[in-house]
Amino acid sequence: MKCLLPLILLLCPVLSVAEPSTNIAWTPDLLNFVKNGKPKNGQKLAQSCVGCHGEKGVSPIASNPSLAGQLAAYTYKQLRDYADGKREHMLMNSIAQGLSEQDSADLAAWFASLPRAQNPKSGNGALKKAKVLVSQGNGKKIIPPCFTCHGSNGDGEKQDIPALAGQQVEYFVNTLTEYKTGVRHNDIYGRMRLISEQLSEEDIRQLAQYYYQLN
């Protein structure tokens, strides 16, 4: 026991600094709170978001996400993660810190009510890898099919699984790259970090293009 005590004391500081990837804990009450967000108030609040995310939630800037049609629970989580510093972005951290939880729910409801981007389609011949990853995954790399979480039409699912259809290519690539490198780490259970680590740059590029043109 005397031998174990120094080891325990040595490990305690390491264990104490471990933090959750997010402060959001999805409960029925929280889900109902987000579900009952007020789109009209969200529309007013969103006037300050137009420059980066577009008047109708479709971003005019390739490196910024389109928010139109995004699941309200996902948008809410991201705003609260920015406010808590669980997700880092110089501009969004300061903006989100100025939003109440109700503001975040209202903004999320507004963007969810908007029709998502309808982007032009290109030939699918160059997206073979993406189509396999979406429909079959990669058993050798233990990558599940993308559709099992994000839906066959890229609509997203439940609490914190985002809709991907119509998303900006550059933003999509940057996001998966940040997961892959660990720069972004607010995914619950680290699931997107684990998956992205197994994806090549070409895989990520093709997936971004695939979902961009998915209407």
SULTA-V911810 format. One record per residue. N is the residue number from 1. PHI is phi in radians with two decimals (999 if undefined). PSI is psi as a letter, one per 40 degrees, with the letter a starting at -180 (NA if undefined). BURIAL is + if it has 24 or more other ideal C-beta (glycine too) atoms within 12 Angstrom, else -. Layout:
N&PHI&PSI&BURIAL + N&PHI&PSI&BURIAL
This chain:
1&999&d&- + 2&-1.10&d&- + 3&-1.26&d&- + 4&-1.33&d&- + 5&-1.03&d&- + 6&-1.04&d&- + 7&-1.14&d&- + 8&-1.10&d&- + 9&-1.11&d&- + 10&-1.18&d&- + 11&-1.39&d&- + 12&-0.96&d&- + 13&-1.05&d&- + 14&-1.14&d&- + 15&-1.18&d&- + 16&-1.26&d&- + 17&-1.54&e&- + 18&-1.16&h&- + 19&-2.16&i&- + 20&-1.19&i&- + 21&-1.24&e&+ + 22&-2.67&i&+ + 23&-1.65&e&- + 24&-1.36&h&+ + 25&-2.15&h&- + 26&-1.29&h&- + 27&-2.07&i&- + 28&-0.98&d&- + 29&-1.14&d&- + 30&-1.19&d&+ + 31&-1.07&d&+ + 32&-1.17&d&- + 33&-1.05&d&+ + 34&-1.18&d&+ + 35&-1.04&d&- + 36&-1.64&e&- + 37&-1.03&i&+ + 38&-1.77&h&+ + 39&-1.02&d&- + 40&-1.11&d&- + 41&-1.19&d&- + 42&-1.06&d&+ + 43&-1.09&d&+ + 44&-1.15&d&- + 45&-1.11&d&+ + 46&-1.25&e&+ + 47&-1.05&d&- + 48&-1.44&e&- + 49&-1.71&e&+ + 50&-1.01&d&- + 51&-1.04&d&- + 52&-1.74&d&+ + 53&-2.01&e&+ + 54&1.50&i&+ + 55&-1.10&d&- + 56&-1.96&f&+ + 57&1.42&e&+ + 58&-1.80&h&+ + 59&-1.13&h&+ + 60&-1.49&e&- + 61&-2.04&h&- + 62&-1.05&d&- + 63&-1.51&e&- + 64&-1.86&i&+ + 65&-1.32&i&+ + 66&-1.40&h&+ + 67&-1.87&e&+ + 68&-1.07&h&+ + 69&1.39&e&+ + 70&-1.27&i&+ + 71&-1.03&h&+ + 72&-1.03&d&+ + 73&-1.10&d&+ + 74&-1.19&d&+ + 75&-1.07&d&+ + 76&-1.02&d&+ + 77&-1.03&d&+ + 78&-1.11&d&+ + 79&-1.10&d&+ + 80&-1.24&d&+ + 81&-1.14&d&+ + 82&-1.09&d&+ + 83&-1.09&d&+ + 84&-1.53&e&+ + 85&1.39&e&- + 86&-1.33&d&+ + 87&-2.18&h&+ + 88&-1.90&h&- + 89&-2.83&h&+ + 90&-0.91&d&- + 91&-1.39&d&- + 92&-1.20&d&+ + 93&-1.06&d&- + 94&-1.23&d&- + 95&-1.14&d&+ + 96&-1.14&d&+ + 97&-1.15&d&- + 98&-1.56&e&- + 99&-1.79&h&+ + 100&-1.37&i&- + 101&-1.08&d&- + 102&-1.16&d&- + 103&-1.01&d&+ + 104&-1.10&d&+ + 105&-1.16&d&+ + 106&-1.20&d&+ + 107&-1.07&d&+ + 108&-1.08&d&+ + 109&-1.16&d&+ + 110&-1.12&d&+ + 111&-1.14&d&+ + 112&-1.14&d&+ + 113&-1.40&e&+ + 114&-1.54&i&+ + 115&-1.20&h&- + 116&-1.26&i&+ + 117&-1.06&i&+ + 118&-1.96&g&- + 119&-1.68&i&+ + 120&-1.16&i&- + 121&-1.69&i&- + 122&-2.05&i&- + 123&-1.07&h&- + 124&-1.52&e&- + 125&-1.03&d&- + 126&-1.55&e&- + 127&-1.98&f&+ + 128&-1.09&d&- + 129&-1.07&d&+ + 130&-1.10&d&+ + 131&-1.10&d&+ + 132&-1.20&d&- + 133&-1.11&d&+ + 134&-1.20&d&+ + 135&-1.60&d&- + 136&-2.18&d&- + 137&1.28&a&+ + 138&-2.49&h&- + 139&-1.08&d&- + 140&-1.15&d&- + 141&-1.70&e&- + 142&0.99&f&- + 143&-1.84&h&+ + 144&-1.26&i&- + 145&-1.05&h&- + 146&-1.05&d&+ + 147&-1.15&d&+ + 148&-1.13&d&- + 149&-1.86&d&+ + 150&-1.68&e&+ + 151&1.46&i&- + 152&-1.16&d&- + 153&-1.87&e&- + 154&1.20&f&+ + 155&-1.46&e&+ + 156&1.40&i&+ + 157&-2.76&h&- + 158&0.95&a&- + 159&-1.10&c&+ + 160&-2.21&f&+ + 161&-1.77&h&+ + 162&-1.29&i&+ + 163&-1.25&h&+ + 164&-1.99&e&+ + 165&-1.07&h&+ + 166&1.45&e&+ + 167&-1.24&i&+ + 168&-1.05&h&+ + 169&-1.08&d&+ + 170&-1.09&d&- + 171&-1.11&d&+ + 172&-1.04&d&+ + 173&-1.07&d&+ + 174&-1.09&d&+ + 175&-1.13&d&+ + 176&-1.15&d&+ + 177&-1.16&d&+ + 178&-1.17&d&+ + 179&-1.12&d&+ + 180&-1.07&d&+ + 181&-1.59&e&- + 182&1.50&e&- + 183&-1.09&d&- + 184&-1.76&h&+ + 185&-2.56&f&+ + 186&-1.76&e&+ + 187&-1.44&h&+ + 188&-1.10&h&+ + 189&1.17&e&- + 190&1.15&f&- + 191&-1.11&d&- + 192&-1.29&d&+ + 193&-1.15&d&+ + 194&-1.10&d&- + 195&-1.21&d&+ + 196&-1.10&d&+ + 197&-1.05&d&- + 198&-1.59&e&- + 199&-1.63&i&+ + 200&-1.44&i&- + 201&-1.05&d&- + 202&-1.19&d&- + 203&-1.00&d&+ + 204&-1.11&d&+ + 205&-1.07&d&+ + 206&-1.16&d&+ + 207&-1.07&d&+ + 208&-1.07&d&+ + 209&-1.20&d&+ + 210&-1.07&d&+ + 211&-1.30&d&+ + 212&-1.01&d&+ + 213&-1.71&e&+ + 214&-1.49&h&+ + 215&-1.82&NA&-
